[in-house]
Amino acid sequence: MRACFAEYARVLKPGRWMTVVFSNSSNAVWRAIQEALGTAGFVIADVRTLDKQQGSYRQVTSSAVKQDLVISAYKPTVALAQRFSLKTSSAENAWAFVNEHLAHVPVFSGRNGHAEIIAERTAQMLHDRMVAFHVQRELLVPLSTRNSSPGWSSAIPSATRCTSWRTRSSNTTASG
């Protein structure tokens, strides 16, 4: 899988998407897919389940996985890649990652007429993605926990409220 994802990263233009659908009940397989995507340079933007409504014979008659995972990942833009090409980390670069990531994750999700919280837009998940991005590139993480770094509470909406928010390093407004 690493070789496949590396080839996808080579041919895919910066800022573009890739979606992977797979089915496996092993946590080790899920971690291997995540690690292979990150090693290839992709950033996971969304993970959802795909309920096929009607399962295969094996899914119906055994304990086989009933749903597939749909993983959407993107190749970082040239501008973001250049920020990290010197193998240096800074708070400014970390916020640049967060801003780009927010531009790639879904803005709205609804089911049966009700809005759902988008986990990828929560402060916890954004912090986790930022940390993973730095660790995969063997860089120091410039922002400590989301609770002690200034800016997380004002830049990122909490999971429990849906308001408009302002990003730290730019003056653009988006709905979250």
Buried (B, 14 or more C-beta within 10 A) or exposed (E): BEEEBBEBBEEBEBBEEBEBEBBBEEEEBBEBBBBBBBBBBBBBBBBBEEEEEEBEEEBEEEEBBBEBBBBBBBBBBEEBEEBBEEEEBBBEBBBBBBBBBBBBBBEEBEEEEEEEBBBBBBBBBBBEBBBBBBEBEEBEBBBEEBEEBEBBEEBBBBBEEBEEBEBBBEEEEBEB
